[in-house]
Amino acid sequence: MTHSRLSPFRHKFHYRVFSLLVDLDELPALDAGLRLFSYNRANLLSFHDRDHGPRDGSPLRPWVERHLAAAGIDNDGGRISLLCFPRLMGFVFNPLSIYYCRDRQDRLTAILYEVKNTFGQQHGYLLPVPADRQPGAPILQRQEKGFYVSPFMPMECRYRFRLNEPDESLSILIRQDEAGPDGVPLLAATHMAERAALTDAGLLSAFAQHPLMTLKVIGGIHWEALRLWRKGARFHARPTPPARDVSIWSDPALANGRHEN
């Protein structure tokens, strides 16, 4: 995972992490079939519904489908997968979790980006996947920023997303530009990964390599913020969070990625 600050000065950092990519419907079966992973209960590694979505412990699939319906996207009961960090010994922080939403024919129809900040707040961006996207082609999307994340980034920005449909490899590129047709590029973040089997042996190996990953994620955010402050980064006050928990695309020109990325 790499973050590169591009303007008004250069600042780059890189961290090694691991993520889970799970089908929401398969979580109970994973709980039953793995010794080191549990669903909604404590274990070495675990996944809890209350860490995502409405944050009240209710099942996530109905919450995602409710927002899909509000956006006019009918997934017809298709598969919903979530990419996120697991809890490690009961602790987790997910700056970004991604829901991949498919229809009954297993065609990717929408992506829900779930963003958290270190102030305990969360917001989502739900964007459709262009219906004319060819198999294997990258997914290109963009979205106006509506949620405060870093005190050293302005709110008047646009996100540009470029990602693949997860298979043997995972590729995510997120760019943040100043608002406007000629917005200055401010940030580029990448997450590259290779698929590994979700087994007890695999989980134990991942934990052994990253036993303090949650601490590294949270500590790294604050450490890099300190470094930015010392470099003279401009501070931006935290505004009132959005009234809705998910921003649903409204402008097809923004949502469907009709742009160079």
DRENTORRO-613160 format. One record per residue (C-alpha): z, y, x; residue in three letters. Coordinates in steps of 0.05 Angstrom, whole numbers, padded with zeros to 5 digits, always signed. Example, Ala and Ser with C-alpha at 12.3 -4.5 7.8 and 13.67 -1.06 7.14 Angstrom:
BEGIN
+00156-00090+00246ALA/+00143-00021+00273SER/
***
This chain:
BEGIN
+00000+00000+00000MET/-00023+00066+00030THR/-00012+00139+00009HIS/-00051+00194+00042SER/-00035+00268+00028ARG/-00100+00306+00039LEU/-00083+00379+00024SER/-00056+00429+00043PRO/-00038+00386+00103PHE/-00046+00313+00124ARG/+00010+00263+00112HIS/+00001+00187+00110LYS/+00046+00127+00103PHE/+00036+00052+00094HIS/+00083-00001+00067TYR/+00075-00076+00058ARG/+00097-00102-00011VAL/+00082-00158-00059PHE/+00070-00156-00134SER/+00068-00202-00194LEU/+00008-00208-00240LEU/+00032-00243-00302VAL/+00003-00259-00371ASP/+00055-00231-00420LEU/+00048-00293-00464ASP/+00063-00340-00405GLU/+00129-00310-00384LEU/+00172-00361-00423PRO/+00133-00418-00392ALA/+00142-00389-00322LEU/+00216-00384-00335ASP/+00219-00457-00355ALA/+00175-00482-00298GLY/+00203-00443-00238LEU/+00272-00448-00207ARG/+00271-00381-00170LEU/+00241-00339-00226PHE/+00270-00321-00294SER/+00249-00282-00355TYR/+00301-00234-00384ASN/+00357-00265-00344ARG/+00384-00262-00273ALA/+00353-00300-00215ASN/+00330-00288-00144LEU/+00266-00259-00175LEU/+00260-00240-00248SER/+00222-00201-00300PHE/+00257-00163-00355HIS/+00223-00132-00416ASP/+00271-00073-00413ARG/+00241-00051-00347ASP/+00175-00034-00382HIS/+00144-00009-00446GLY/+00196+00019-00495PRO/+00251+00001-00445ARG/+00294-00028-00501ASP/+00286-00102-00484GLY/+00237-00115-00541SER/+00174-00157-00527PRO/+00119-00119-00491LEU/+00057-00147-00525ARG/+00069-00114-00593PRO/+00083-00047-00558TRP/+00017-00051-00519VAL/-00022-00073-00581GLU/+00007-00015-00622ARG/-00020+00035-00572HIS/-00087-00001-00568LEU/-00093+00004-00643ALA/-00075+00078-00641ALA/-00132+00087-00591ALA/-00181+00050-00636GLY/-00185-00010-00588ILE/-00181-00079-00621ASP/-00163-00132-00570ASN/-00162-00184-00626ASP/-00102-00220-00595GLY/-00134-00225-00527GLY/-00098-00234-00461ARG/-00054-00178-00434ILE/-00034-00183-00360SER/+00015-00139-00324LEU/+00015-00121-00251LEU/+00084-00099-00227CYS/+00141-00109-00178PHE/+00191-00162-00199PRO/+00266-00153-00198ARG/+00295-00177-00132LEU/+00367-00199-00139MET/+00371-00157-00203GLY/+00340-00092-00177PHE/+00271-00062-00186VAL/+00234+00004-00186PHE/+00161+00007-00208ASN/+00127+00073-00192PRO/+00065+00044-00225LEU/+00054-00017-00269SER/-00015-00034-00296ILE/-00032-00072-00360TYR/-00101-00105-00362TYR/-00120-00114-00435CYS/-00174-00163-00456ARG/-00207-00186-00521ASP/-00215-00257-00548ARG/-00278-00265-00505GLN/-00235-00247-00444ASP/-00273-00182-00434ARG/-00231-00126-00404LEU/-00227-00072-00458THR/-00173-00024-00434ALA/-00123-00009-00379ILE/-00054+00020-00391LEU/-00024+00055-00330TYR/+00052+00059-00336GLU/+00081+00111-00289VAL/+00155+00122-00272LYS/+00188+00177-00233ASN/+00255+00177-00196THR/+00287+00218-00251PHE/+00290+00159-00298GLY/+00228+00180-00338GLN/+00166+00141-00355GLN/+00098+00155-00385HIS/+00034+00116-00397GLY/-00041+00131-00395TYR/-00084+00086-00438LEU/-00158+00087-00419LEU/-00215+00044-00446PRO/-00260+00004-00400VAL/-00333+00024-00410PRO/-00367-00028-00454ALA/-00430-00026-00411ASP/-00394-00042-00346ARG/-00430-00100-00312GLN/-00389-00161-00290PRO/-00362-00151-00220GLY/-00374-00076-00222ALA/-00315-00031-00205PRO/-00276+00001-00262ILE/-00282+00077-00259LEU/-00235+00120-00300GLN/-00204+00188-00298ARG/-00148+00223-00334GLN/-00116+00292-00335GLU/-00045+00290-00307LYS/+00008+00298-00361GLY/+00071+00271-00329PHE/+00114+00297-00272TYR/+00120+00249-00214VAL/+00131+00285-00148SER/+00164+00352-00138PRO/+00112+00367-00085PHE/+00051+00357-00130MET/+00027+00407-00183PRO/+00018+00387-00256MET/-00052+00417-00260GLU/-00087+00356-00232CYS/-00134+00300-00250ARG/-00128+00227-00232TYR/-00189+00186-00214ARG/-00182+00110-00215PHE/-00226+00059-00181ARG/-00204-00014-00187LEU/-00230-00084-00193ASN/-00214-00136-00245GLU/-00162-00179-00210PRO/-00188-00245-00185ASP/-00178-00274-00115GLU/-00167-00203-00090SER/-00138-00139-00119LEU/-00163-00069-00103SER/-00135-00005-00132ILE/-00154+00066-00110LEU/-00123+00126-00144ILE/-00144+00197-00125ARG/-00109+00260-00148GLN/-00149+00324-00148ASP/-00134+00395-00169GLU/-00157+00411-00239ALA/-00225+00441-00249GLY/-00297+00420-00235PRO/-00289+00432-00160ASP/-00217+00411-00154GLY/-00192+00401-00082VAL/-00173+00328-00066PRO/-00097+00325-00058LEU/-00078+00252-00052LEU/-00108+00182-00044ALA/-00067+00120-00058ALA/-00091+00048-00047THR/-00062-00020-00062HIS/-00099-00080-00033MET/-00075-00152-00042ALA/-00097-00225-00039GLU/-00080-00276-00092ARG/-00026-00327-00079ALA/-00002-00383-00125ALA/+00060-00367-00167LEU/+00104-00425-00144THR/+00175-00430-00121ASP/+00151-00439-00050ALA/+00108-00377-00056GLY/+00164-00336-00086LEU/+00213-00358-00032LEU/+00163-00339+00022SER/+00150-00271-00010ALA/+00224-00257-00016PHE/+00237-00279+00056ALA/+00185-00230+00080GLN/+00207-00172+00035HIS/+00281-00184+00018PRO/+00295-00109+00013LEU/+00230-00088-00022MET/+00264-00051-00079THR/+00306-00011-00028LEU/+00244+00001+00013LYS/+00206+00028-00047VAL/+00261+00075-00070ILE/+00283+00095+00000GLY/+00211+00105+00022GLY/+00198+00154-00036ILE/+00257+00197-00017HIS/+00244+00192+00058TRP/+00171+00214+00051GLU/+00193+00270+00004ALA/+00240+00295+00059LEU/+00184+00292+00109ARG/+00138+00331+00062LEU/+00193+00384+00052TRP/+00201+00392+00126ARG/+00126+00402+00133LYS/+00131+00459+00084GLY/+00105+00426+00020ALA/+00110+00472-00041ARG/+00163+00453-00092PHE/+00143+00447-00166HIS/+00197+00448-00220ALA/+00202+00390-00268ARG/+00174+00407-00337PRO/+00194+00377-00404THR/+00166+00306-00407PRO/+00111+00289-00457PRO/+00134+00278-00529ALA/+00094+00213-00534ARG/+00108+00154-00489ASP/+00034+00141-00478VAL/-00025+00189-00472SER/-00085+00160-00507ILE/-00154+00181-00482TRP/-00187+00235-00525SER/-00248+00258-00484ASP/-00297+00202-00469PRO/-00325+00243-00411ALA/-00256+00240-00379LEU/-00237+00170-00399ALA/-00300+00131-00385ASN/-00308+00148-00312GLY/-00377+00181-00316ARG/-00370+00211-00247HIS/-00377+00198-00174GLU/-00314+00161-00151ASN/
***
